[in-house]
């Protein structure tokens, strides 16, 4: 099994828009070590992070964070250790188009 340490996703989606930050593709599995949330706005914002198994339709069961506040011009690092299988999806959203999400981790060939 080959393991590749990498940036798995980076995005600053439009306000209140769900965005798939990372999808486990092909014959891979993944471990999300850290997700950072950076608010580049002078106003506070809220964010959401969910994990959808096998690309399932988003439901309330999937949220890791829901409308969590991040202060103006602040960043948050979430050290999670989330294990993902093929086709699992990390979806993010924020109340502002000035919030950036980054996911770092390991992809594993299976």
Secondary structure, 3 states (H helix, E strand, C coil): CCEEEEEEEEECCCCCCCEEEEECCCCEEEEEEEEEEEECCCCCEEEEEEEEHHHCCCCHHHEEEEEEEECCCCEEEEEEEEEECCCCEEEEEECCCCEEEEEEEEEEEC
